[in-house]
Amino acid sequence: MSEAVTRSAHSVSTSPGLLASLDPLLREWLPRQRWFAGKGRPVTGFSLVAATELLPWNAKLGFLHLLVRAHQPLVPTQGAAAHPSDCYQLLIGVRETLPPRLAPALIGHPEEGPLAGRTVYEALHDPRPADVLLEALRARARVGELRFERDMRQEIRDDLVPRMVTAEQSNSSIVYGDTFILKLLRRVLPGTNPDLELPLALSREGCPRVPAPAGWMLADLAGDTYVLGVLQPFVQGATDGWDLVLRGLAKGEDFSGEARALGRATAEVHTALARALPTVTLGRGQMELLADGMIERLEAAVQAVPALRPYAPGLRSSFEALGELAAEGQTWTAQRIHGDLHLGQCLRSPAGDWSLIDFEGEPSKPLAERRMPQPAARDVAGMLRSFDYAAHSHPSVVPGWADACRAAYCSGYAEVSGRDPRTDPVLLRAYETDKAIYEVVYEARHRPDWLPVPMAAVRRLALSEGP
């Protein structure tokens, strides 16, 4: 990073016309991005949190890093996922004209302000801005409010060719030469982000199931630190668990051996997290609050999706049973967990090794909630739901396939942890029920054609005594 770039950072941050120059373009472009969390609500305005010039905007190729707050009306029925003003990380390229290869990245042509007459675009599609980010991480640069850090034990070469990963949803990623992958968080919050915190903790424990961070990108603003991105080793040739399962289902292949191995990998991660970070005991008060929260989510879901109403009493019974156990004096151990574990968060290498990725947790939840210790059964329930989801989403349902995978996963988990999750059926059923209810609401809002998948689980869980 050049000295000239560092000196110019402040002038961009204080340029009064910068945001006005981009405002009308961002109102059109931002809601179309898959990682934009405020879909369905109009953007009423923007405020600039920070702006940093990584390459001078008035040069042949400019590169601006922006943290922008998007203001939207709050719709109460959307619940905790809705926020009146989310802060987004934007990486803006600036050119006179775009070459044809960058046409899909176009944001627009500002008509006023300092960028008038130029072309702005999503910079991550462009190799040079992507190179700048890796250079900054290699050099542990500080540019304006941005701070780039790295693990000096890992070599970051300067000849790695970048490419943007197109199959993204809540964030964006760049792969560098099949050696590293840089995950850039799009909706950012102040505070410790578990997507960096937990992989660093697991690295210190020597856990091989999670790629150890090689670098990370931060912003220091008004006494708060924002985690903006994490660079990790890229598992070359790996397949995510969801794709692997669907391929196997299409061929009628048994997956129970892989499910058992994945259960062992999950338990290895949980065991390492319990060593690395504090655990707590949850007694009557905490568990009754947990069960009450599940009941509240059920009641809200029934209002949002009337198809749940006939099953509500049976679903509620699973949460009440958990509260009753707590009232009788049973306690549970809570620890740091993944928080949003499913097949899509698991990678299988060509050698057959499983890794867990994306420790961000549920993006709609506050960071403080995502960082709270929780029973490991929550992650297990997420994986059990994922096997069930895969089985019911495939055109040709294989009888008994999901049950075999679920049983193998729990057996594999027990081989490492020493405790089979099925020996605590009330807790496991409560978490799986809570997850299925969440899935029903999500599919009803976003993918109505998929609603029968979680509804099948709802019918089973409403009638069963265990998972």
C-alpha positions in Angstrom: 0.0 0.0 0.0 1.6 3.3 -1.1 2.1 6.3 1.2 0.0 8.4 -1.3 -3.0 6.1 -0.8 -2.7 6.3 3.0 -2.5 10.1 2.9 -5.6 10.3 0.6 -7.9 8.3 2.8 -9.0 11.1 5.0 -9.9 13.4 2.1 -12.3 10.9 0.7 -14.0 10.3 4.1 -14.8 14.0 4.5 -15.8 14.6 0.9 -19.4 15.9 1.3 -20.5 15.0 -2.2 -19.3 11.4 -2.3 -22.5 9.8 -1.0 -24.8 12.2 -2.9 -22.9 11.1 -6.0 -23.7 7.4 -5.3 -27.1 7.7 -3.6 -29.5 7.3 -6.6 -27.4 4.4 -8.0 -27.2 2.5 -4.7 -31.0 2.8 -4.2 -31.4 0.7 -7.4 -28.4 -1.6 -7.1 -28.2 -2.5 -3.4 -31.7 -4.1 -3.1 -30.9 -6.4 -6.0 -27.9 -8.0 -4.3 -28.5 -11.4 -2.8 -26.7 -10.3 0.4 -29.0 -7.3 1.0 -30.9 -8.1 4.2 -33.7 -5.5 3.8 -35.6 -6.9 0.9 -39.2 -6.0 0.6 -38.7 -2.6 2.3 -37.8 0.6 0.3 -34.4 2.3 0.9 -35.2 5.8 2.1 -31.7 7.1 2.4 -28.0 6.5 3.2 -25.5 7.8 5.7 -21.8 7.4 5.3 -20.1 5.5 8.2 -16.6 5.5 6.7 -14.9 5.9 3.3 -11.4 4.9 2.4 -9.6 5.4 -0.9 -7.6 2.2 -1.6 -6.7 3.3 -5.1 -7.2 7.0 -6.0 -10.7 7.5 -7.4 -9.5 10.1 -10.1 -6.9 7.7 -11.5 -7.4 5.4 -14.4 -8.6 2.8 -12.0 -10.0 3.8 -8.6 -11.0 1.7 -5.6 -13.2 3.0 -2.8 -14.0 1.1 0.4 -17.3 2.3 1.9 -19.2 1.5 5.0 -22.7 2.8 4.3 -25.8 2.7 6.5 -29.0 2.0 4.5 -32.1 3.5 6.1 -35.4 1.6 5.7 -38.8 1.7 7.4 -39.2 -1.0 10.0 -42.0 -3.5 9.4 -42.9 -5.0 12.8 -44.2 -8.2 11.4 -40.8 -9.0 10.0 -39.5 -9.6 13.5 -35.9 -9.7 14.7 -34.5 -9.9 11.1 -35.6 -6.4 10.3 -33.5 -3.4 11.2 -34.2 0.3 10.4 -30.6 0.9 9.3 -28.2 -1.8 8.5 -24.5 -1.1 7.8 -23.1 -2.6 4.6 -19.6 -3.0 3.4 -19.3 -1.8 -0.2 -16.2 -2.1 -2.5 -16.6 0.3 -5.3 -14.4 0.4 -8.4 -14.2 3.6 -10.4 -13.2 3.8 -14.1 -13.9 6.0 -17.1 -15.5 3.2 -18.9 -15.9 -0.5 -18.2 -14.3 -3.2 -20.3 -16.8 -5.8 -21.6 -15.6 -8.4 -19.1 -16.8 -6.2 -16.2 -20.2 -5.3 -17.7 -22.1 -7.6 -15.2 -20.4 -5.6 -12.3 -21.9 -2.3 -13.3 -23.5 -0.1 -10.6 -24.0 3.0 -12.7 -22.8 6.4 -13.9 -22.9 9.2 -11.3 -24.3 12.4 -12.5 -23.1 14.7 -9.8 -20.5 15.0 -7.1 -16.8 14.0 -7.3 -17.6 10.8 -9.3 -19.6 12.6 -12.0 -18.7 11.4 -15.5 -17.1 8.2 -14.2 -18.4 4.6 -14.1 -18.7 2.8 -10.8 -19.0 -0.9 -10.4 -18.6 -3.9 -7.9 -14.8 -3.9 -7.5 -14.6 -7.6 -6.4 -15.1 -8.7 -10.1 -11.9 -6.8 -11.0 -8.6 -8.6 -10.4 -6.6 -5.4 -9.5 -8.8 -4.3 -6.6 -8.9 -7.9 -5.4 -5.1 -7.8 -5.5 -5.0 -4.7 -3.4 -6.9 -6.4 -0.6 -4.5 -9.3 -0.6 -1.5 -6.9 -0.7 -2.8 -5.1 2.3 -3.2 -8.3 4.2 0.3 -9.4 3.3 1.7 -6.1 4.5 -0.5 -5.7 7.6 -1.4 -2.3 6.2 -3.3 0.5 7.9 -5.3 2.7 5.6 -7.6 5.3 7.0 -9.9 3.5 9.4 -9.0 0.1 7.9 -6.6 -2.3 9.6 -5.3 -5.5 7.9 -3.8 -8.2 10.1 -2.4 -11.6 9.4 -0.9 -14.8 11.0 2.8 -14.5 10.2 3.2 -18.2 10.4 1.3 -18.6 7.1 2.9 -17.6 3.9 0.8 -15.3 1.6 2.4 -15.3 -1.8 2.1 -12.2 -4.0 1.5 -14.1 -7.3 -2.0 -15.6 -6.5 -4.5 -14.9 -9.2 -7.9 -13.8 -7.8 -11.4 -14.8 -8.9 -14.7 -13.8 -7.4 -17.0 -16.6 -6.2 -20.3 -16.1 -7.8 -22.4 -18.6 -5.7 -22.8 -16.4 -2.7 -25.7 -15.2 -0.6 -25.2 -13.4 2.7 -21.5 -12.4 1.9 -19.0 -12.3 -0.9 -15.8 -14.3 -1.4 -12.6 -14.1 -3.5 -10.4 -17.1 -4.1 -6.7 -16.5 -4.6 -5.0 -19.1 -6.7 -6.8 -22.0 -5.1 -4.7 -21.2 -2.1 -6.8 -18.8 0.0 -10.4 -17.6 0.2 -11.2 -14.2 1.5 -14.7 -13.9 2.9 -16.0 -10.4 3.0 -18.9 -9.7 5.4 -21.5 -7.5 3.7 -23.8 -6.6 6.6 -21.4 -5.6 9.4 -21.8 -4.9 13.1 -19.5 -3.5 15.8 -18.0 -6.1 18.1 -16.3 -9.5 18.1 -17.6 -11.5 15.2 -17.6 -15.3 15.8 -16.6 -15.9 12.1 -13.1 -14.7 13.1 -13.2 -15.4 16.9 -14.0 -19.1 16.7 -11.7 -20.2 13.9 -8.9 -18.3 15.7 -9.7 -20.2 18.9 -9.8 -23.5 17.1 -6.5 -22.7 15.5 -4.9 -22.2 18.9 -6.3 -25.6 19.9 -4.8 -27.2 16.8 -8.2 -28.4 15.5 -7.8 -29.4 11.9 -11.5 -29.4 11.1 -11.6 -25.6 10.6 -9.2 -23.8 8.3 -7.1 -21.5 10.4 -7.4 -17.7 9.5 -4.4 -16.5 7.6 -5.5 -12.8 7.7 -8.4 -10.6 8.7 -9.6 -7.2 7.8 -11.0 -4.7 10.4 -12.3 -1.2 10.7 -11.7 0.9 13.9 -14.5 3.5 14.2 -15.4 5.6 17.2 -14.0 3.2 19.7 -15.7 0.1 18.0 -14.1 -2.6 15.9 -15.9 -4.1 12.9 -14.8 -7.4 11.4 -14.9 -6.9 7.7 -13.3 -10.0 6.2 -11.4 -13.2 7.0 -8.8 -14.9 4.8 -8.5 -18.7 5.2 -6.9 -21.6 3.4 -8.9 -22.7 0.4 -9.8 -26.4 0.5 -9.0 -27.2 -3.2 -11.4 -29.6 -4.9 -13.7 -29.7 -1.9 -17.5 -30.3 -2.2 -20.0 -28.9 0.2 -22.1 -31.4 2.0 -25.4 -30.3 0.4 -24.1 -30.8 -3.1 -22.5 -34.1 -2.2 -25.7 -35.4 -0.6 -27.8 -34.4 -3.6 -25.4 -36.1 -6.0 -25.5 -39.3 -3.9 -29.3 -39.3 -3.7 -29.5 -38.9 -7.5 -27.4 -42.1 -7.8 -29.2 -43.9 -5.0 -26.0 -44.1 -3.0 -25.8 -44.7 0.7 -24.4 -41.8 2.7 -24.4 -43.2 6.2 -20.6 -43.6 6.2 -20.0 -40.0 5.3 -22.7 -39.0 7.9 -20.8 -40.8 10.6 -17.5 -39.1 9.6 -19.3 -35.8 9.6 -20.6 -36.5 13.1 -17.1 -37.2 14.3 -15.8 -34.0 12.7 -18.6 -32.0 14.4 -17.7 -33.5 17.8 -14.1 -32.7 17.3 -15.0 -29.0 16.7 -17.3 -29.0 19.8 -14.7 -30.6 22.0 -12.0 -28.1 20.9 -14.3 -25.2 21.4 -15.1 -26.4 24.9 -11.4 -26.5 25.7 -10.7 -23.2 24.2 -13.5 -21.1 25.6 -15.5 -21.0 28.8 -18.5 -23.3 29.3 -21.4 -22.7 31.6 -24.1 -24.7 33.4 -27.7 -23.8 32.4 -30.1 -24.3 35.3 -33.8 -23.9 35.7 -34.0 -20.1 35.1 -31.9 -20.2 31.9 -33.6 -23.2 30.4 -37.1 -21.9 31.2 -36.2 -18.7 29.3 -34.9 -20.8 26.4 -38.1 -22.9 26.3 -40.3 -19.7 26.6 -38.4 -18.2 23.7 -39.2 -21.3 21.6 -42.8 -21.0 22.5 -42.9 -17.3 21.5 -41.4 -18.1 18.1 -44.0 -20.9 17.6 -46.8 -18.4 18.4 -45.4 -15.8 16.0 -45.0 -18.5 13.3 -48.6 -19.7 13.6 -49.7 -16.1 13.0 -47.4 -15.8 10.0 -48.2 -19.3 8.5 -51.7 -20.5 9.4 -50.9 -24.0 8.0 -49.0 -24.5 11.3 -52.1 -24.0 13.5 -53.3 -27.7 13.6 -49.9 -28.8 14.8 -49.2 -26.1 17.3 -50.3 -28.1 20.4 -48.0 -31.0 19.6 -45.1 -28.7 18.7 -45.6 -26.7 21.9 -45.5 -29.9 24.0 -41.8 -30.4 23.0 -40.9 -27.0 24.5 -43.1 -27.5 27.6 -41.4 -30.8 28.2 -38.0 -29.1 28.2 -39.3 -26.5 30.7 -40.6 -29.3 32.9 -37.2 -31.1 33.0 -35.6 -27.8 34.0 -38.2 -27.3 36.7 -37.4 -30.8 38.1 -33.7 -29.7 38.5 -32.0 -31.0 35.4 -29.1 -28.9 34.2 -27.3 -28.7 30.9 -23.8 -27.7 29.8 -23.6 -24.8 27.3 -20.5 -23.9 25.3 -19.6 -21.9 22.1 -21.0 -23.7 19.1 -21.2 -23.1 15.3 -24.7 -21.7 15.6 -26.0 -22.3 12.1 -24.8 -25.7 11.2 -26.1 -27.6 8.2 -24.8 -29.6 5.2 -24.0 -26.4 3.2 -21.6 -25.3 6.0 -19.5 -28.5 5.7 -16.8 -29.3 3.1 -15.5 -32.7 2.1 -12.0 -32.7 0.6 -11.0 -35.1 -2.2 -9.1 -37.0 0.5 -12.4 -37.6 2.4 -11.7 -35.2 5.3 -14.6 -33.0 6.5 -14.2 -29.3 7.5 -16.7 -26.9 9.0 -16.9 -23.3 7.7 -18.8 -20.1 8.2 -19.0 -19.6 12.0 -20.9 -16.3 11.6 -24.0 -17.8 13.1 -27.5 -16.7 12.1 -26.9 -13.3 10.5 -30.3 -11.9 11.6 -29.4 -12.4 15.3 -27.4 -9.7 17.3 -23.7 -10.5 17.7 -24.1 -10.8 21.5 -26.7 -13.5 21.1 -24.6 -15.3 18.5 -21.7 -15.4 21.0 -23.6 -16.8 23.9 -22.8 -20.3 25.1 -25.5 -22.8 24.0 -26.0 -26.6 24.3 -24.1 -28.4 21.6 -27.4 -30.1 20.8 -28.5 -27.1 18.8 -25.8 -27.7 16.2 -26.6 -31.4 16.1 -30.3 -30.6 15.6 -29.4 -28.3 12.7 -27.5 -31.2 11.0 -30.4 -33.6 11.6 -32.8 -31.2 10.0 -30.4 -30.8 7.1 -30.3 -34.5 6.3 -34.1 -34.6 6.5 -34.3 -31.5 4.2 -32.1 -33.1 1.6 -34.1 -36.3 1.6 -37.4 -34.6 1.1 -36.1 -32.0 -1.4 -34.9 -34.6 -3.8 -37.4 -35.7 -6.5 -37.0 -39.4 -5.7 -37.3 -39.9 -2.0 -35.3 -42.9 -0.8 -37.1 -44.6 2.1 -35.1 -44.7 5.3 -32.2 -42.6 3.8 -32.6 -39.7 6.2 -33.1 -41.9 9.2 -29.9 -43.9 8.4 -27.9 -40.7 8.0 -29.3 -39.1 11.2 -28.5 -42.2 13.2 -25.0 -42.5 11.7 -24.3 -38.9 12.4 -25.2 -39.2 16.0 -23.2 -42.4 16.4 -20.1 -40.7 14.9 -20.6 -37.8 17.2 -20.7 -40.1 20.2 -17.5 -41.9 19.1 -15.6 -38.6 19.7 -17.5 -36.8 22.4 -18.4 -39.9 24.5 -22.0 -38.9 24.6 -24.7 -39.7 22.0 -27.0 -36.7 21.4 -30.0 -39.1 21.3 -29.5 -39.8 25.1 -31.0 -36.3 25.7 -34.2 -36.7 23.5 -36.2 -33.9 25.1 -33.5 -31.3 24.4 -32.8 -32.6 20.9 -36.5 -32.7 20.0 -37.0 -29.1 21.2 -34.1 -27.8 19.1 -35.1 -29.7 16.0 -38.7 -28.5 16.4 -37.6 -24.9 16.8 -35.5 -25.2 13.7 -38.4 -26.8 11.7 -40.7 -23.9 12.7 -38.1 -21.4 11.5 -37.8 -23.3 8.2 -41.6 -23.1 7.7 -41.6 -19.4 8.1 -38.6 -18.9 5.9 -40.0 -21.0 3.0 -43.5 -19.5 3.3 -41.9 -16.0 2.8 -39.2 -16.8 0.3 -39.8 -20.2 -1.4 -43.4 -21.3 -1.1 -42.8 -24.3 -3.4 -40.4 -25.7 -0.7 -42.9 -25.4 2.1 -43.9 -29.1 2.0 -40.4 -30.0 3.0 -40.4 -28.5 6.6 -44.1 -29.2 6.9 -43.4 -32.9 6.7 -41.0 -32.5 9.6 -43.6 -30.5 11.5 -46.1 -33.2 11.2 -43.6 -35.8 12.5 -42.4 -33.7 15.3 -45.9 -32.7 16.4 -46.8 -36.4 16.9 -43.5 -37.8 18.2 -42.1 -38.3 21.6 -38.5 -37.8 20.5 -36.2 -36.8 17.6 
